[in-house]
Amino acid sequence: SQYGEAPIQAFHAHAYDATMILLNAIDAVAQEGRDGTLLIGRQALRDEVAGTSGYAGLTGTLTCDEFGDCADPRIEVVRLDDPAAGITGLKANVVFTYHQPGGHVARAGKVCVLLDVGGANDRSFNEATLRGARQAAEEEGLEFVHIVSGAVSDYERNIDNFITEGCGLIITVGFLMADVTAAAARANPEVKFAIMEFIYFPGLGCDADVNDCYTEEGGLQNVASVVFAEDEAGYLAGALAGCMSQSGVIGSVAGMEIPPVVRYVTGYQNGAQWVHPEITTLNEYIPDFNDPAAGEEVARQMIAEGADVIFGVAGNTGNGGLLAAHQAGIVAIGVDVDQFFTYPEVASSLITSAVKNIEAAAAGVVHDYARGTLQPGIRWGTVANGEVGLAPYHDWEERIPAECRMAVEAAAAGLVDGSLSTGYTP
């Protein structure tokens, strides 16, 4: 109550309202014993909290339950288990449903993920984001839903549906959703947003004259951007490719020419040239992440020009490049996730994958949201913090020459200590 009627942070308002609900319930069920002590029955207290209706607090008015039944709001007293914080069921947390400004019902604890048109089984970014977020939500006991977008034109409507359904955290995937995510975040400041693979800059997502988009001034104080140093993962992949190539020509089948893809390609080419200064690096950007036929055609042309290592950097389009390499009997490198598992049809040709620990990054967002520690701003994954790197060599474990392993290890060490640069500049 020390925060009065103008809490300095949103979670203070939540804590204030939860405390007041609990105090009101204690006042209703407490009885004075003969010796003057206050007697409170645990079950009576739970029942009183569960029956709370019409509470008007700092965060809104408690009137509706999760099913939209305004006559019987759902209140829960739940155990809070957080061994890392030394809490093992000794604390309680009051979770309640309330009307937010704007008329929709926002439910603390509902996690919603909006996937791109690549779908939930793209063997890449969408799939890993969904898997990580869903698992974390289950571990935290949070309600979870997801939608696969049928077309780019569906993004705004899908986010609006999430808002109407009362999602407390909305995770969107990819740069194509950047504008609609920013617009929804501004219109719904009480909802938390996280966007995978996009960074907002002044002039790109917020006014050009602000210092930081992720502030009240910038309007995105409820948004976290989850991004990765793809150039570092690409550099390691390039070092391996440059060492493994017998022809002196390697290729990369890239998707749209956007920062994450450009970072991958830049790192790949410079990593290969660090190992093999005379190597030829072929690359083509394809303006579609879901066209495997185009990726296969581009890779076949590179193979015809002598490429004996193909790096697929284009989602499902890149998968076409991996397939072409497999069919031609040359080696390939997957991207984003360990494609040895997600694309088993070409697993025997994959010497590794340049990976981003997307699953862990998405899970981390959900865990932080559940614990009330999700902060706005940019969350970077790097070689140093273990969120980018190379997947195991799998079937090639015994066939990767020692000098190539050592080259990859030296490149990783150089990136961590700063003695090597990927050559990427924004």
C-alpha positions in Angstrom: 0.0 0.0 0.0 3.0 2.3 0.2 2.6 3.0 -3.5 -0.8 4.6 -2.9 -3.0 5.1 -5.9 -0.3 5.6 -8.4 2.1 2.6 -8.4 5.4 3.4 -10.1 5.4 0.0 -11.9 2.6 -2.1 -13.3 3.5 -5.1 -11.1 3.2 -2.9 -8.0 -0.4 -2.3 -9.0 -1.0 -6.0 -9.4 0.6 -6.7 -6.0 -1.5 -4.0 -4.4 -4.7 -5.4 -5.8 -3.8 -8.9 -4.9 -3.0 -7.8 -1.4 -6.2 -5.9 -1.0 -8.2 -8.9 -2.2 -6.4 -11.1 0.4 -6.9 -8.6 3.2 -10.6 -8.2 2.4 -11.0 -12.0 2.5 -9.1 -12.2 5.8 -11.3 -9.6 7.3 -14.4 -11.5 6.2 -13.4 -14.9 7.6 -11.2 -14.1 10.6 -12.6 -14.7 14.1 -11.2 -13.6 17.4 -10.3 -16.4 19.8 -10.9 -16.3 23.6 -7.3 -15.1 24.2 -7.6 -12.4 21.6 -5.7 -14.1 18.9 -7.0 -13.9 15.3 -8.2 -17.3 14.0 -8.3 -17.8 10.2 -9.4 -21.1 8.6 -7.3 -21.9 5.5 -10.2 -23.4 3.6 -12.5 -20.6 4.6 -10.0 -18.1 3.3 -9.5 -19.9 0.0 -13.3 -20.1 -0.4 -13.7 -16.4 0.3 -10.9 -15.4 -2.2 -12.4 -17.7 -4.8 -15.8 -16.0 -4.3 -14.5 -12.4 -4.7 -16.7 -10.4 -7.1 -16.9 -6.8 -8.2 -13.5 -5.8 -6.8 -12.4 -2.4 -8.2 -8.7 -1.9 -7.9 -5.7 -0.1 -9.5 -5.4 -2.5 -12.3 -9.1 -2.7 -13.2 -12.4 -4.1 -12.1 -12.7 -7.7 -11.3 -15.9 -8.9 -12.9 -15.3 -11.7 -15.4 -13.8 -15.2 -15.3 -11.8 -16.8 -18.1 -14.9 -18.1 -19.8 -16.5 -14.7 -19.9 -18.9 -15.4 -17.1 -19.1 -12.1 -15.3 -21.3 -13.4 -12.5 -18.6 -15.9 -11.2 -15.1 -14.5 -11.5 -12.3 -17.1 -11.1 -9.8 -16.4 -8.4 -7.0 -18.8 -7.6 -4.6 -19.1 -4.7 -1.7 -21.0 -6.2 1.6 -22.4 -4.9 4.7 -20.5 -6.2 7.6 -22.9 -6.7 10.9 -21.3 -7.7 13.8 -23.4 -6.4 16.3 -21.0 -8.0 14.9 -18.2 -5.8 14.8 -20.4 -2.7 11.0 -20.6 -2.8 9.5 -24.0 -2.6 5.7 -23.7 -2.1 6.0 -21.5 0.9 4.5 -18.5 -0.7 1.1 -17.9 -2.3 0.1 -15.9 -5.3 -3.3 -14.5 -6.1 -4.2 -14.8 -9.8 -7.3 -13.0 -10.9 -9.2 -11.8 -14.0 -10.0 -8.1 -14.5 -11.1 -5.6 -17.1 -8.3 -3.7 -18.7 -8.7 -0.2 -20.3 -10.0 -0.8 -23.8 -12.8 -3.1 -22.8 -11.2 -6.5 -23.3 -10.5 -9.0 -20.5 -6.8 -9.5 -19.9 -5.8 -12.6 -18.0 -2.6 -12.8 -16.2 -0.9 -16.0 -17.3 -2.2 -16.5 -20.8 0.5 -17.0 -23.4 -0.3 -16.6 -27.1 2.1 -17.3 -30.0 1.4 -16.1 -33.6 3.4 -18.0 -36.2 4.3 -16.9 -39.7 3.0 -18.5 -42.9 5.8 -21.1 -42.7 3.6 -23.0 -40.2 4.1 -24.9 -37.0 6.1 -27.7 -38.8 8.6 -25.6 -40.8 11.5 -27.5 -39.3 13.0 -24.2 -38.4 12.1 -20.9 -36.6 8.3 -21.2 -36.2 8.6 -24.8 -34.9 11.3 -24.0 -32.4 9.6 -20.9 -31.1 6.3 -22.8 -30.7 8.0 -25.7 -28.9 10.0 -23.5 -26.5 7.1 -21.2 -25.6 4.6 -24.0 -25.2 6.9 -26.1 -22.9 7.7 -23.1 -20.7 4.0 -22.2 -20.4 3.3 -25.8 -19.3 6.1 -25.7 -16.8 4.8 -22.4 -15.4 1.2 -23.6 -15.4 0.1 -20.9 -17.9 -2.7 -21.2 -20.4 -1.2 -21.5 -23.9 -2.6 -21.0 -27.4 -1.1 -20.4 -30.9 -2.3 -19.5 -34.4 -0.6 -20.2 -37.7 -1.1 -17.3 -40.1 -2.5 -18.3 -43.5 -1.3 -15.1 -45.1 0.5 -11.9 -44.3 -2.9 -10.1 -44.4 -4.0 -12.3 -41.4 -1.4 -10.9 -39.0 -3.4 -7.9 -37.7 -6.6 -9.8 -37.3 -4.9 -12.7 -35.5 -3.3 -10.3 -33.0 -6.6 -8.5 -32.5 -8.2 -11.9 -31.7 -5.4 -12.6 -29.2 -6.2 -9.2 -27.5 -9.9 -10.0 -27.4 -9.2 -13.4 -25.9 -7.3 -11.7 -23.1 -3.7 -12.8 -23.8 -1.2 -11.5 -21.3 1.9 -12.2 -23.4 1.8 -12.3 -27.2 4.9 -13.6 -29.1 5.1 -12.9 -32.8 7.7 -14.4 -35.2 9.7 -12.6 -37.8 10.2 -9.2 -39.4 7.0 -9.4 -41.4 5.1 -9.0 -38.2 7.1 -6.0 -37.0 4.6 -3.2 -37.9 1.5 -5.0 -36.7 3.2 -6.0 -33.5 4.3 -2.4 -32.8 0.9 -1.0 -33.5 -0.8 -3.6 -31.2 1.7 -2.9 -28.5 1.0 0.8 -28.6 -2.7 0.3 -28.5 -2.5 -2.2 -25.7 0.2 -1.1 -23.2 -1.1 -3.5 -20.5 -0.2 -6.5 -22.7 3.3 -7.8 -23.0 4.8 -8.5 -26.4 7.9 -10.3 -27.7 8.9 -10.4 -31.3 11.4 -12.9 -32.5 14.1 -11.8 -35.0 13.4 -8.1 -35.2 14.9 -4.9 -33.6 13.1 -1.6 -33.5 15.1 1.6 -34.0 14.2 5.2 -34.0 12.7 5.8 -37.4 11.9 2.0 -37.7 9.1 1.1 -35.4 9.0 4.4 -33.5 9.5 8.1 -34.2 12.9 9.1 -35.5 13.4 11.8 -32.9 13.2 9.5 -29.8 16.3 8.0 -28.2 15.0 4.5 -27.6 11.9 2.7 -29.0 11.6 0.5 -25.9 10.6 3.3 -23.6 7.4 5.2 -22.9 8.8 8.0 -25.1 9.2 5.4 -27.9 5.9 3.8 -27.2 7.2 0.2 -27.1 7.8 -0.1 -23.3 5.9 -3.4 -23.3 7.9 -5.0 -26.1 11.0 -7.3 -26.0 12.9 -8.1 -29.2 14.6 -11.6 -29.3 17.5 -11.6 -31.7 20.7 -13.5 -32.3 24.2 -12.8 -33.6 23.7 -14.9 -36.7 26.9 -13.6 -38.1 28.8 -15.4 -35.3 27.0 -18.7 -36.1 27.5 -18.1 -39.8 31.2 -17.4 -39.2 31.7 -20.8 -37.5 29.7 -22.5 -40.3 31.9 -20.8 -42.9 35.1 -21.8 -41.1 34.0 -25.4 -41.3 32.8 -25.1 -44.9 36.0 -23.5 -46.0 38.1 -26.2 -44.4 35.9 -29.0 -45.7 35.7 -27.8 -49.3 37.8 -29.7 -51.8 36.8 -27.6 -54.9 37.4 -24.2 -53.4 33.8 -23.1 -54.0 31.0 -23.0 -51.5 27.5 -21.7 -51.7 24.7 -20.3 -49.6 21.0 -20.3 -50.5 19.6 -17.3 -48.7 16.1 -16.0 -48.1 15.0 -12.4 -48.1 17.8 -9.8 -47.8 17.0 -8.8 -44.3 19.4 -8.3 -41.3 19.3 -11.8 -39.8 19.9 -13.4 -43.2 22.5 -10.9 -44.2 24.3 -11.5 -40.9 24.4 -15.3 -41.6 25.7 -14.9 -45.1 28.3 -12.3 -44.2 29.6 -14.4 -41.3 29.6 -17.5 -43.5 31.6 -15.9 -46.3 34.1 -14.2 -44.0 34.6 -17.3 -41.8 35.3 -19.4 -44.9 37.8 -16.8 -46.2 39.5 -16.7 -42.8 40.3 -20.4 -43.2 40.8 -20.4 -46.9 41.6 -16.9 -48.3 41.3 -18.0 -51.9 37.9 -19.7 -51.6 35.0 -18.6 -53.9 31.7 -17.9 -52.1 28.5 -18.0 -54.0 25.2 -16.6 -52.7 21.8 -15.7 -53.9 19.0 -14.1 -51.9 15.5 -15.4 -52.7 12.6 -13.1 -51.6 10.6 -16.0 -50.1 11.1 -18.2 -47.1 8.6 -20.8 -48.2 9.6 -21.8 -51.7 11.7 -25.0 -51.5 11.6 -25.4 -55.3 13.3 -22.1 -55.8 15.9 -23.0 -53.2 16.6 -26.3 -54.9 17.0 -24.7 -58.3 19.4 -22.1 -57.0 21.5 -24.7 -55.2 21.7 -26.9 -58.4 23.1 -23.9 -60.3 25.7 -23.4 -57.6 26.7 -27.0 -57.6 27.0 -26.8 -61.4 29.5 -24.0 -60.8 31.6 -26.2 -58.6 30.2 -25.6 -55.1 30.7 -28.7 -52.9 29.2 -27.2 -49.6 25.7 -25.7 -49.5 24.5 -23.6 -46.6 20.7 -23.3 -46.6 19.7 -19.9 -45.0 16.1 -19.5 -46.0 13.7 -21.5 -43.9 11.7 -23.9 -46.1 13.3 -22.3 -49.2 16.7 -23.2 -47.8 15.5 -26.8 -47.3 15.3 -27.0 -51.0 19.0 -26.1 -51.2 19.8 -28.8 -48.7 17.8 -31.4 -50.7 19.7 -30.5 -53.9 23.0 -30.9 -52.1 22.0 -34.3 -50.7 20.8 -35.5 -54.1 24.1 -34.3 -55.7 26.2 -36.2 -53.1 27.8 -33.2 -51.6 27.7 -31.9 -48.0 25.4 -29.3 -46.6 24.9 -27.1 -43.5 21.5 -26.5 -41.9 20.3 -23.3 -40.2 18.5 -22.0 -37.1 17.9 -25.4 -35.5 19.7 -28.8 -35.6 18.3 -29.9 -38.9 19.8 -33.4 -38.5 16.6 -34.0 -36.4 14.1 -31.7 -38.1 15.0 -32.7 -41.7 15.9 -36.4 -41.5 15.6 -36.9 -45.2 18.9 -35.1 -45.8 20.5 -35.9 -42.4 23.3 -38.0 -43.8 24.6 -35.1 -45.9 24.5 -32.5 -43.0 27.9 -31.9 -41.5 26.4 -29.5 -39.0 23.8 -26.7 -38.6 24.4 -23.1 -37.7 22.0 -22.9 -34.8 20.3 -20.4 -32.7 18.9 -21.7 -29.5 15.5 -20.4 -30.5 13.7 -22.9 -28.2 15.6 -21.7 -25.1 15.2 -18.0 -26.1 11.4 -18.4 -26.5 11.2 -20.3 -23.3 13.2 -17.7 -21.5 10.7 -15.0 -22.5 7.8 -17.0 -21.1 9.6 -17.9 -17.9 10.5 -14.2 -17.3 6.9 -13.2 -18.0 5.6 -15.8 -15.5 8.0 -14.4 -12.9 7.2 -10.8 -13.6 10.8 -10.1 -14.8 10.2 -9.7 -18.5 11.9 -6.4 -19.5 11.5 -4.3 -22.7 14.4 -4.0 -25.0 16.7 -6.2 -27.0 17.7 -9.8 -25.9 20.8 -10.9 -27.8 22.0 -14.5 -28.2 25.7 -14.9 -28.9 28.5 -17.5 -29.0 29.6 -16.2 -25.6 26.3 -16.8 -23.9 25.7 -20.1 -25.7 22.7 -19.1 -27.7 24.3 -19.4 -31.1 26.9 -21.9 -32.4 27.2 -25.1 -34.4 25.2 -28.3 -33.9 27.0 -31.6 -33.3 28.6 -33.3 -36.3 26.4 -36.4 -35.9 27.1 -38.8 -38.7 30.2 -36.9 -39.6 31.6 -37.0 -36.2 34.4 -39.3 -37.2 34.9 -37.8 -40.7 35.5 -34.2 -39.8 39.3 -33.7 -40.0 41.1 -32.7 -36.8 42.3 -29.5 -38.5 38.7 -28.5 -39.3 37.6 -29.1 -35.8 40.5 -27.0 -34.5 39.6 -24.2 -37.0 36.0 -24.1 -35.7 37.2 -24.0 -32.0 39.8 -21.3 -32.8 37.1 -19.2 -34.5 34.7 -19.6 -31.6 37.4 -18.5 -29.1 38.3 -15.6 -31.3 34.7 -14.4 -31.5 34.4 -14.6 -27.7 37.6 -12.8 -26.8 37.2 -10.2 -29.6 40.3 -11.1 -31.5 38.2 -12.1 -34.6 35.4 -10.1 -36.2 32.6 -11.5 -38.4 32.9 -8.4 -40.7 29.2 -7.6 -40.3 28.2 -4.0 -39.9 24.5 -2.9 -39.6 
